[in-house]
Amino acid sequence: MDVSTNDLAIIEQALKAAVANSTDYSEIEQFESVLKKLKSTSSEAQMDGFRYDYDD
């Protein structure tokens, strides 16, 4: 499955909204664990490829 960075951003936003609106602690923990996985994979993706420096 090919997931774009826009798709990941939407999924992350939806999970954050679900965490904010849930009262079930086990559900919140599940959402937060998926968020952590998304952040770790997105940081790995940022290390791959070109780095743009906009300070110039």
N, C-alpha and C positions, 0 to 999 in steps of 0.2 A: 504494500500500500504506500503510495506516494503522498506525503502530507507536506503542504507548503508552509512557509513561515506564517502566512496569514491565517491558515487553518489552525496552527498551533496557538496563535494569539487569541483566536476566537474560543478555542477549547479552554485555554487558561482563564479567560474572562468569565466563561460560563461556570467553571469550577469555583472561581472566587465568589461568584454570585450565589452558587449553591451552598458554599460554606457559610456565607453571611446569613442565608435565609433558613438554614437547617437548625433543628434543635436536637437531633439524634447524634450523640457523640461518636458512635461507631461509624456513622455515615460521614461525619466531618473528618474523622481520621482517614477514611478511605479516600475522600476527595483531596485531602492535604498530601497524602502519599503519592497520588498521581501528579499533583502539582510539583512536588519535589522531583519526580522522575522527568517531567517536562522541562523543568529548569536545568537539570543536569544534562539532558540531551541537547537543549538549545545552547548551553554554554559550550558544549563540545562542537556543535555546528559552527559557532562563532569563531572557534580556533582554526577551523578548516577553511581554506580559501584565502581570498584577499582581504587585507585590512585597509580600510579607508581612513585617512587622517584629514579631517576637515579644518584643522587649525592653520593650514598654509594660506 
